[in-house]
Amino acid sequence: MNAVASWWDGVELWIAGLPFVPQVAVVLAVVVPAAAVVAVVADVVLSALFDGRRRVVGKDRPSRVVGEDRPTGAAPAATESRE
């Protein structure tokens, strides 16, 4: 672990010693791909978790009707016809 920390300190010092524009280029070259990888991994993991939850919990629940956003027995909205 000490070797990794000392390597990282060297990288930080190298980046900090660069002029601004090369600093930005180096950081973007590392951060943008790293952020893309993290986003893809998070998407896959969360999709798997929600799909699993939907399989387990979703079967016991009745499906919800699209557009039905008020509780059962609630008064109709002012924009709906009262025929």
Biopython code that builds the backbone (N, CA, C, O; Angstrom):
import numpy as np
from Bio.PDB.StructureBuilder import StructureBuilder

atoms = [
    (1, "MET", "N", (0.829, -1.190, 0.000)),
    (1, "MET", "CA", (0.000, 0.000, 0.000)),
    (1, "MET", "C", (0.877, 1.259, 0.000)),
    (1, "MET", "O", (0.523, 2.271, -0.603)),
    (2, "ASN", "N", (1.982, 1.183, 0.659)),
    (2, "ASN", "CA", (2.893, 2.320, 0.718)),
    (2, "ASN", "C", (3.449, 2.637, -0.672)),
    (2, "ASN", "O", (3.660, 3.800, -1.013)),
    (3, "ALA", "N", (3.681, 1.599, -1.464)),
    (3, "ALA", "CA", (4.204, 1.805, -2.817)),
    (3, "ALA", "C", (3.173, 2.530, -3.685)),
    (3, "ALA", "O", (3.528, 3.408, -4.471)),
    (4, "VAL", "N", (1.911, 2.167, -3.543)),
    (4, "VAL", "CA", (0.845, 2.822, -4.313)),
    (4, "VAL", "C", (0.724, 4.286, -3.893)),
    (4, "VAL", "O", (0.593, 5.169, -4.742)),
    (5, "ALA", "N", (0.768, 4.543, -2.585)),
    (5, "ALA", "CA", (0.662, 5.917, -2.095)),
    (5, "ALA", "C", (1.833, 6.763, -2.582)),
    (5, "ALA", "O", (1.654, 7.923, -2.953)),
    (6, "SER", "N", (3.011, 6.191, -2.581)),
    (6, "SER", "CA", (4.179, 6.956, -3.026)),
    (6, "SER", "C", (4.128, 7.183, -4.545)),
    (6, "SER", "O", (4.537, 8.243, -5.020)),
    (7, "TRP", "N", (3.630, 6.197, -5.314)),
    (7, "TRP", "CA", (3.463, 6.380, -6.755)),
    (7, "TRP", "C", (2.443, 7.484, -7.033)),
    (7, "TRP", "O", (2.662, 8.339, -7.890)),
    (8, "TRP", "N", (1.327, 7.458, -6.302)),
    (8, "TRP", "CA", (0.282, 8.462, -6.494)),
    (8, "TRP", "C", (0.791, 9.852, -6.151)),
    (8, "TRP", "O", (0.463, 10.820, -6.837)),
    (9, "ASP", "N", (1.589, 9.962, -5.098)),
    (9, "ASP", "CA", (2.176, 11.262, -4.753)),
    (9, "ASP", "C", (3.059, 11.778, -5.890)),
    (9, "ASP", "O", (3.048, 12.969, -6.199)),
    (10, "GLY", "N", (3.821, 10.876, -6.508)),
    (10, "GLY", "CA", (4.658, 11.276, -7.641)),
    (10, "GLY", "C", (3.834, 11.756, -8.817)),
    (10, "GLY", "O", (4.191, 12.733, -9.476)),
    (11, "VAL", "N", (2.730, 11.069, -9.080)),
    (11, "VAL", "CA", (1.838, 11.469, -10.181)),
    (11, "VAL", "C", (1.240, 12.842, -9.886)),
    (11, "VAL", "O", (1.195, 13.704, -10.763)),
    (12, "GLU", "N", (0.782, 13.045, -8.652)),
    (12, "GLU", "CA", (0.218, 14.344, -8.278)),
    (12, "GLU", "C", (1.237, 15.469, -8.440)),
    (12, "GLU", "O", (0.923, 16.537, -8.965)),
    (13, "LEU", "N", (2.443, 15.217, -7.989)),
    (13, "LEU", "CA", (3.481, 16.242, -8.114)),
    (13, "LEU", "C", (3.806, 16.529, -9.577)),
    (13, "LEU", "O", (4.039, 17.680, -9.948)),
    (14, "TRP", "N", (3.824, 15.492, -10.406)),
    (14, "TRP", "CA", (4.092, 15.681, -11.828)),
    (14, "TRP", "C", (2.994, 16.517, -12.478)),
    (14, "TRP", "O", (3.278, 17.436, -13.246)),
    (15, "ILE", "N", (1.732, 16.192, -12.164)),
    (15, "ILE", "CA", (0.612, 16.943, -12.746)),
    (15, "ILE", "C", (0.622, 18.384, -12.238)),
    (15, "ILE", "O", (0.396, 19.317, -13.008)),
    (16, "ALA", "N", (0.880, 18.565, -10.952)),
    (16, "ALA", "CA", (0.883, 19.914, -10.376)),
    (16, "ALA", "C", (2.007, 20.770, -10.958)),
    (16, "ALA", "O", (1.895, 21.996, -10.988)),
    (17, "GLY", "N", (3.082, 20.144, -11.419)),
    (17, "GLY", "CA", (4.199, 20.882, -11.983)),
    (17, "GLY", "C", (4.003, 21.282, -13.435)),
    (17, "GLY", "O", (4.773, 22.084, -13.965)),
    (18, "LEU", "N", (2.984, 20.735, -14.083)),
    (18, "LEU", "CA", (2.713, 21.083, -15.477)),
    (18, "LEU", "C", (2.049, 22.447, -15.570)),
    (18, "LEU", "O", (1.395, 22.882, -14.623)),
    (19, "PRO", "N", (2.210, 23.131, -16.705)),
    (19, "PRO", "CA", (1.435, 24.360, -16.935)),
    (19, "PRO", "C", (-0.066, 24.026, -17.012)),
    (19, "PRO", "O", (-0.439, 22.859, -17.129)),
    (20, "PHE", "N", (-0.912, 25.047, -16.944)),
    (20, "PHE", "CA", (-2.357, 24.846, -16.833)),
    (20, "PHE", "C", (-2.956, 24.018, -17.971)),
    (20, "PHE", "O", (-3.674, 23.050, -17.720)),
    (21, "VAL", "N", (-2.671, 24.387, -19.201)),
    (21, "VAL", "CA", (-3.300, 23.711, -20.345)),
    (21, "VAL", "C", (-2.928, 22.223, -20.379)),
    (21, "VAL", "O", (-3.825, 21.394, -20.537)),
    (22, "PRO", "N", (-1.654, 21.844, -20.239)),
    (22, "PRO", "CA", (-1.351, 20.413, -20.181)),
    (22, "PRO", "C", (-1.980, 19.722, -18.970)),
    (22, "PRO", "O", (-2.349, 18.551, -19.056)),
    (23, "GLN", "N", (-2.106, 20.430, -17.842)),
    (23, "GLN", "CA", (-2.793, 19.846, -16.678)),
    (23, "GLN", "C", (-4.224, 19.470, -17.043)),
    (23, "GLN", "O", (-4.682, 18.364, -16.758)),
    (24, "VAL", "N", (-4.918, 20.407, -17.677)),
    (24, "VAL", "CA", (-6.308, 20.165, -18.063)),
    (24, "VAL", "C", (-6.379, 18.998, -19.043)),
    (24, "VAL", "O", (-7.250, 18.138, -18.915)),
    (25, "ALA", "N", (-5.479, 18.958, -20.012)),
    (25, "ALA", "CA", (-5.486, 17.878, -21.002)),
    (25, "ALA", "C", (-5.245, 16.522, -20.341)),
    (25, "ALA", "O", (-5.933, 15.551, -20.654)),
    (26, "VAL", "N", (-4.286, 16.451, -19.439)),
    (26, "VAL", "CA", (-3.977, 15.177, -18.765)),
    (26, "VAL", "C", (-5.139, 14.746, -17.883)),
    (26, "VAL", "O", (-5.534, 13.580, -17.893)),
    (27, "VAL", "N", (-5.688, 15.692, -17.117)),
    (27, "VAL", "CA", (-6.800, 15.343, -16.230)),
    (27, "VAL", "C", (-8.013, 14.899, -17.046)),
    (27, "VAL", "O", (-8.661, 13.914, -16.691)),
    (28, "LEU", "N", (-8.331, 15.600, -18.123)),
    (28, "LEU", "CA", (-9.474, 15.204, -18.950)),
    (28, "LEU", "C", (-9.245, 13.848, -19.613)),
    (28, "LEU", "O", (-10.175, 13.053, -19.753)),
    (29, "ALA", "N", (-8.009, 13.592, -20.016)),
    (29, "ALA", "CA", (-7.709, 12.308, -20.650)),
    (29, "ALA", "C", (-7.903, 11.150, -19.683)),
    (29, "ALA", "O", (-8.138, 10.018, -20.107)),
    (30, "VAL", "N", (-7.807, 11.422, -18.394)),
    (30, "VAL", "CA", (-7.998, 10.369, -17.395)),
    (30, "VAL", "C", (-9.420, 10.394, -16.838)),
    (30, "VAL", "O", (-10.045, 9.342, -16.695)),
    (31, "VAL", "N", (-9.938, 11.581, -16.523)),
    (31, "VAL", "CA", (-11.219, 11.691, -15.832)),
    (31, "VAL", "C", (-12.399, 11.339, -16.736)),
    (31, "VAL", "O", (-13.321, 10.651, -16.295)),
    (32, "VAL", "N", (-12.392, 11.787, -17.969)),
    (32, "VAL", "CA", (-13.541, 11.520, -18.850)),
    (32, "VAL", "C", (-13.727, 10.017, -19.091)),
    (32, "VAL", "O", (-14.842, 9.523, -18.923)),
    (33, "PRO", "N", (-12.692, 9.272, -19.475)),
    (33, "PRO", "CA", (-12.894, 7.821, -19.623)),
    (33, "PRO", "C", (-13.238, 7.135, -18.296)),
    (33, "PRO", "O", (-14.053, 6.213, -18.272)),
    (34, "ALA", "N", (-12.627, 7.575, -17.200)),
    (34, "ALA", "CA", (-12.938, 6.973, -15.900)),
    (34, "ALA", "C", (-14.399, 7.226, -15.529)),
    (34, "ALA", "O", (-15.079, 6.325, -15.037)),
    (35, "ALA", "N", (-14.882, 8.440, -15.761)),
    (35, "ALA", "CA", (-16.284, 8.757, -15.466)),
    (35, "ALA", "C", (-17.223, 7.945, -16.356)),
    (35, "ALA", "O", (-18.278, 7.504, -15.899)),
    (36, "ALA", "N", (-16.856, 7.746, -17.610)),
    (36, "ALA", "CA", (-17.686, 6.940, -18.515)),
    (36, "ALA", "C", (-17.760, 5.490, -18.032)),
    (36, "ALA", "O", (-18.827, 4.875, -18.054)),
    (37, "VAL", "N", (-16.634, 4.957, -17.603)),
    (37, "VAL", "CA", (-16.612, 3.575, -17.092)),
    (37, "VAL", "C", (-17.468, 3.464, -15.835)),
    (37, "VAL", "O", (-18.243, 2.518, -15.695)),
    (38, "VAL", "N", (-17.334, 4.422, -14.919)),
    (38, "VAL", "CA", (-18.138, 4.403, -13.693)),
    (38, "VAL", "C", (-19.623, 4.503, -14.034)),
    (38, "VAL", "O", (-20.439, 3.814, -13.422)),
    (39, "ALA", "N", (-19.985, 5.342, -14.994)),
    (39, "ALA", "CA", (-21.393, 5.493, -15.384)),
    (39, "ALA", "C", (-21.943, 4.203, -15.976)),
    (39, "ALA", "O", (-23.066, 3.809, -15.661)),
    (40, "VAL", "N", (-21.171, 3.541, -16.828)),
    (40, "VAL", "CA", (-21.630, 2.292, -17.443)),
    (40, "VAL", "C", (-21.782, 1.205, -16.379)),
    (40, "VAL", "O", (-22.774, 0.477, -16.367)),
    (41, "VAL", "N", (-20.807, 1.099, -15.496)),
    (41, "VAL", "CA", (-20.882, 0.084, -14.431)),
    (41, "VAL", "C", (-22.074, 0.360, -13.523)),
    (41, "VAL", "O", (-22.802, -0.568, -13.170)),
    (42, "ALA", "N", (-22.287, 1.618, -13.136)),
    (42, "ALA", "CA", (-23.430, 1.961, -12.288)),
    (42, "ALA", "C", (-24.739, 1.648, -13.001)),
    (42, "ALA", "O", (-25.676, 1.157, -12.373)),
    (43, "ASP", "N", (-24.822, 1.923, -14.302)),
    (43, "ASP", "CA", (-26.024, 1.630, -15.070)),
    (43, "ASP", "C", (-26.325, 0.142, -15.081)),
    (43, "ASP", "O", (-27.469, -0.266, -14.878)),
    (44, "VAL", "N", (-25.308, -0.665, -15.316)),
    (44, "VAL", "CA", (-25.503, -2.115, -15.375)),
    (44, "VAL", "C", (-25.913, -2.661, -14.010)),
    (44, "VAL", "O", (-26.847, -3.457, -13.907)),
    (45, "VAL", "N", (-25.212, -2.229, -12.967)),
    (45, "VAL", "CA", (-25.508, -2.733, -11.622)),
    (45, "VAL", "C", (-26.897, -2.311, -11.171)),
    (45, "VAL", "O", (-27.660, -3.135, -10.668)),
    (46, "LEU", "N", (-27.236, -1.035, -11.343)),
    (46, "LEU", "CA", (-28.554, -0.569, -10.916)),
    (46, "LEU", "C", (-29.669, -1.189, -11.744)),
    (46, "LEU", "O", (-30.734, -1.491, -11.205)),
    (47, "SER", "N", (-29.452, -1.384, -13.031)),
    (47, "SER", "CA", (-30.464, -2.048, -13.860)),
    (47, "SER", "C", (-30.705, -3.470, -13.369)),
    (47, "SER", "O", (-31.848, -3.920, -13.285)),
    (48, "ALA", "N", (-29.628, -4.171, -13.048)),
    (48, "ALA", "CA", (-29.772, -5.540, -12.542)),
    (48, "ALA", "C", (-30.515, -5.545, -11.203)),
    (48, "ALA", "O", (-31.378, -6.393, -10.975)),
    (49, "LEU", "N", (-30.184, -4.605, -10.326)),
    (49, "LEU", "CA", (-30.863, -4.546, -9.026)),
    (49, "LEU", "C", (-32.346, -4.234, -9.183)),
    (49, "LEU", "O", (-33.183, -4.874, -8.548)),
    (50, "PHE", "N", (-32.677, -3.257, -10.024)),
    (50, "PHE", "CA", (-34.080, -2.906, -10.206)),
    (50, "PHE", "C", (-34.855, -4.006, -10.928)),
    (50, "PHE", "O", (-36.025, -4.234, -10.622)),
    (51, "ASP", "N", (-34.222, -4.689, -11.880)),
    (51, "ASP", "CA", (-34.883, -5.814, -12.538)),
    (51, "ASP", "C", (-35.150, -6.933, -11.549)),
    (51, "ASP", "O", (-36.220, -7.541, -11.565)),
    (52, "GLY", "N", (-34.180, -7.205, -10.690)),
    (52, "GLY", "CA", (-34.369, -8.230, -9.665)),
    (52, "GLY", "C", (-35.469, -7.845, -8.696)),
    (52, "GLY", "O", (-36.289, -8.681, -8.315)),
    (53, "ARG", "N", (-35.489, -6.583, -8.296)),
    (53, "ARG", "CA", (-36.536, -6.119, -7.386)),
    (53, "ARG", "C", (-37.902, -6.213, -8.060)),
    (53, "ARG", "O", (-38.883, -6.615, -7.434)),
    (54, "ARG", "N", (-37.962, -5.841, -9.335)),
    (54, "ARG", "CA", (-39.226, -5.904, -10.065)),
    (54, "ARG", "C", (-39.724, -7.346, -10.168)),
    (54, "ARG", "O", (-40.926, -7.595, -10.085)),
    (55, "ARG", "N", (-38.802, -8.295, -10.348)),
    (55, "ARG", "CA", (-39.202, -9.696, -10.432)),
    (55, "ARG", "C", (-39.737, -10.198, -9.106)),
    (55, "ARG", "O", (-40.699, -10.964, -9.069)),
    (56, "VAL", "N", (-39.108, -9.763, -8.001)),
    (56, "VAL", "CA", (-39.512, -10.253, -6.685)),
    (56, "VAL", "C", (-40.748, -9.527, -6.167)),
    (56, "VAL", "O", (-41.706, -10.171, -5.738)),
    (57, "VAL", "N", (-40.740, -8.205, -6.201)),
    (57, "VAL", "CA", (-41.806, -7.413, -5.596)),
    (57, "VAL", "C", (-42.942, -7.156, -6.577)),
    (57, "VAL", "O", (-44.105, -7.105, -6.177)),
    (58, "GLY", "N", (-42.623, -6.997, -7.836)),
    (58, "GLY", "CA", (-43.612, -6.578, -8.822)),
    (58, "GLY", "C", (-44.725, -7.568, -9.074)),
    (58, "GLY", "O", (-45.807, -7.163, -9.500)),
    (59, "LYS", "N", (-44.507, -8.853, -8.829)),
    (59, "LYS", "CA", (-45.541, -9.851, -9.110)),
    (59, "LYS", "C", (-46.705, -9.742, -8.137)),
    (59, "LYS", "O", (-47.837, -10.065, -8.495)),
    (60, "ASP", "N", (-46.448, -9.293, -6.916)),
    (60, "ASP", "CA", (-47.500, -9.218, -5.909)),
    (60, "ASP", "C", (-48.332, -7.951, -6.022)),
    (60, "ASP", "O", (-49.398, -7.859, -5.414)),
    (61, "ARG", "N", (-47.865, -6.973, -6.789)),
    (61, "ARG", "CA", (-48.565, -5.700, -6.898)),
    (61, "ARG", "C", (-49.422, -5.674, -8.161)),
    (61, "ARG", "O", (-49.018, -6.196, -9.200)),
    (62, "PRO", "N", (-50.602, -5.069, -8.071)),
    (62, "PRO", "CA", (-51.389, -4.900, -9.298)),
    (62, "PRO", "C", (-50.723, -3.851, -10.178)),
    (62, "PRO", "O", (-50.096, -2.913, -9.685)),
    (63, "SER", "N", (-50.868, -4.023, -11.475)),
    (63, "SER", "CA", (-50.262, -3.038, -12.372)),
    (63, "SER", "C", (-51.033, -1.739, -12.277)),
    (63, "SER", "O", (-52.248, -1.738, -12.081)),
    (64, "ARG", "N", (-50.328, -0.645, -12.416)),
    (64, "ARG", "CA", (-50.919, 0.675, -12.286)),
    (64, "ARG", "C", (-51.366, 1.172, -13.657)),
    (64, "ARG", "O", (-50.657, 0.991, -14.647)),
    (65, "VAL", "N", (-52.526, 1.789, -13.713)),
    (65, "VAL", "CA", (-53.056, 2.308, -14.958)),
    (65, "VAL", "C", (-52.356, 3.628, -15.268)),
    (65, "VAL", "O", (-52.217, 4.485, -14.395)),
    (66, "VAL", "N", (-51.920, 3.785, -16.510)),
    (66, "VAL", "CA", (-51.248, 5.007, -16.918)),
    (66, "VAL", "C", (-52.206, 6.175, -16.776)),
    (66, "VAL", "O", (-53.355, 6.097, -17.210)),
    (67, "GLY", "N", (-51.741, 7.251, -16.173)),
    (67, "GLY", "CA", (-52.565, 8.435, -15.997)),
    (67, "GLY", "C", (-53.345, 8.435, -14.695)),
    (67, "GLY", "O", (-53.946, 9.448, -14.338)),
    (68, "GLU", "N", (-53.347, 7.341, -13.995)),
    (68, "GLU", "CA", (-54.068, 7.263, -12.723)),
    (68, "GLU", "C", (-53.124, 7.693, -11.609)),
    (68, "GLU", "O", (-52.337, 6.892, -11.105)),
    (69, "ASP", "N", (-53.212, 8.959, -11.233)),
    (69, "ASP", "CA", (-52.269, 9.462, -10.247)),
    (69, "ASP", "C", (-52.962, 9.936, -8.977)),
    (69, "ASP", "O", (-52.354, 10.646, -8.176)),
    (70, "ARG", "N", (-54.207, 9.564, -8.778)),
    (70, "ARG", "CA", (-54.872, 9.921, -7.522)),
    (70, "ARG", "C", (-55.307, 8.630, -6.824)),
    (70, "ARG", "O", (-55.571, 7.624, -7.482)),
    (71, "PRO", "N", (-55.380, 8.662, -5.504)),
    (71, "PRO", "CA", (-55.776, 7.458, -4.772)),
    (71, "PRO", "C", (-57.212, 7.063, -5.091)),
    (71, "PRO", "O", (-58.002, 7.893, -5.542)),
    (72, "THR", "N", (-57.548, 5.814, -4.861)),
    (72, "THR", "CA", (-58.897, 5.330, -5.097)),
    (72, "THR", "C", (-59.870, 6.082, -4.203)),
    (72, "THR", "O", (-59.616, 6.250, -3.010)),
    (73, "GLY", "N", (-60.974, 6.534, -4.767)),
    (73, "GLY", "CA", (-61.986, 7.245, -3.999)),
    (73, "GLY", "C", (-61.767, 8.740, -3.931)),
    (73, "GLY", "O", (-62.584, 9.451, -3.346)),
    (74, "ALA", "N", (-60.689, 9.237, -4.509)),
    (74, "ALA", "CA", (-60.429, 10.677, -4.478)),
    (74, "ALA", "C", (-61.358, 11.384, -5.449)),
    (74, "ALA", "O", (-61.809, 10.798, -6.434)),
    (75, "ALA", "N", (-61.635, 12.627, -5.168)),
    (75, "ALA", "CA", (-62.511, 13.419, -6.035)),
    (75, "ALA", "C", (-61.844, 13.628, -7.393)),
    (75, "ALA", "O", (-60.618, 13.720, -7.462)),
    (76, "PRO", "N", (-62.621, 13.704, -8.472)),
    (76, "PRO", "CA", (-62.024, 13.921, -9.795)),
    (76, "PRO", "C", (-61.373, 15.284, -9.891)),
    (76, "PRO", "O", (-61.770, 16.226, -9.205)),
    (77, "ALA", "N", (-60.390, 15.379, -10.730)),
    (77, "ALA", "CA", (-59.688, 16.653, -10.932)),
    (77, "ALA", "C", (-60.596, 17.625, -11.646)),
    (77, "ALA", "O", (-61.552, 17.214, -12.304)),
    (78, "ALA", "N", (-60.312, 18.910, -11.528)),
    (78, "ALA", "CA", (-61.160, 19.952, -12.112)),
    (78, "ALA", "C", (-61.200, 19.863, -13.629)),
    (78, "ALA", "O", (-62.178, 20.300, -14.237)),
    (79, "THR", "N", (-60.168, 19.311, -14.260)),
    (79, "THR", "CA", (-60.124, 19.256, -15.719)),
    (79, "THR", "C", (-60.871, 18.059, -16.284)),
    (79, "THR", "O", (-61.097, 18.005, -17.493)),
    (80, "GLU", "N", (-61.257, 17.110, -15.465)),
    (80, "GLU", "CA", (-61.951, 15.931, -15.972)),
    (80, "GLU", "C", (-63.446, 16.222, -16.089)),
    (80, "GLU", "O", (-63.987, 17.030, -15.333)),
    (81, "SER", "N", (-64.111, 15.560, -17.040)),
    (81, "SER", "CA", (-65.552, 15.757, -17.189)),
    (81, "SER", "C", (-66.262, 14.991, -16.077)),
    (81, "SER", "O", (-65.794, 13.940, -15.640)),
    (82, "ARG", "N", (-67.384, 15.520, -15.629)),
    (82, "ARG", "CA", (-68.093, 14.894, -14.503)),
    (82, "ARG", "C", (-69.410, 14.292, -14.979)),
    (82, "ARG", "O", (-70.435, 14.470, -14.321)),
    (83, "GLU", "N", (-69.407, 13.605, -16.075)),
    (83, "GLU", "CA", (-70.617, 13.008, -16.627)),
    (83, "GLU", "C", (-70.943, 11.722, -15.940)),
    (83, "GLU", "O", (-71.935, 11.076, -16.277)),
]
sb = StructureBuilder()
sb.init_structure("model")
sb.init_model(0)
sb.init_chain("A")
sb.init_seg("    ")
for serial, (resi, resn, name, xyz) in enumerate(atoms, 1):
    if name == "N":
        sb.init_residue(resn, " ", resi, " ")
    sb.init_atom(name, np.array(xyz, "f"), 0.0, 1.0, " ", f" {name:<3s}", serial, name[0])
structure = sb.get_structure()
